[in-house]
Structure formats: structure tokens, C-alpha cells
């Protein structure tokens, strides 16, 4: 998540700047039906993607979700499974 935090935040800020232009129009329709919903969706999805999902995924303990070095014990058990598979 270290390398994703900055691009995620910068994309949120640049998109917010672009959508903020809709709030300065003279038409109430644009502000009410485009600006408000877009800002709500952008803020909610930013916080879900930046905080909620990383926390949730670190709390889940599935082997499929684990990335990186597994340790010597896990490598030994994987090597044993590979040997069993090759024997059959």
C-alpha cells in the first residue's frame, strides 16, 4: 500500500478539482444532480479503496491473498506437496 497511497490520493485530488468546477455554474440543475452525487461517490470510493479494503484484506487470512516471502516452514510444506504431486 506504500506505493499506492500517493497515486491514489493525487488522482482523487485531481478528479475533485475537475468536478469542483461544476459547483460554480449558474445552473442549479448541474450543482444538484451532477456535482453533489459525483463528490459523494468520489469521497466514498476513495476512503473505501484507501482505508477500508487494505484493512479488510490484511485481516483476512487466506493463502490466496498472501504475497511475498512465506517463510521456511511454508516453503518446506510446499516442497513436500510438490514431491507428493510428482510421485502420482
Secondary structure, DSSP 8 states (H G I E B T S, - for coil): -HHHHHHHHHHHHHHHHHHHGGGGSS-HHHIIIIIHHHHHHHHHHHHIIIIIHHHHHHH---GGG--S---HHHHHHHHHHHHHHHH-
